[in-house]
């Protein structure tokens, strides 16, 4: 089941205090960003955060599973905890701080026609 826009809107609202949070649709699901850094995925109406040792102590449970078939395990954040705004904000901030900065991609070369 694809993630609904209302689910993304709810998560973005819950995470607004974390800083510049956004979501980008990718392959029918969503990548979640904080300050331009990818911190997780929202797949099939479920929130998955990139696993970091810094965030592990904050988890209500250490449930790890792949967000899609064949994917690497991520921290699965149970929807029952999404409304715990302060905790969710701290968890996402901690995750973002523990992750490396994204590598800037070089500009794409355009092919000339003719």
PyMOL commands that set and color helices and strands:
alter all, ss='L'
color gray80, all
select helices_A, chain A and resi 5-14+16-18+53-56+79-81+85-98
alter helices_A, ss='H'
color red, helices_A
select strands_A, chain A and resi 21-26+29-34+37-43+46-49+64-66+73-77
alter strands_A, ss='S'
color yellow, strands_A
deselect
rebuild
show_as cartoon
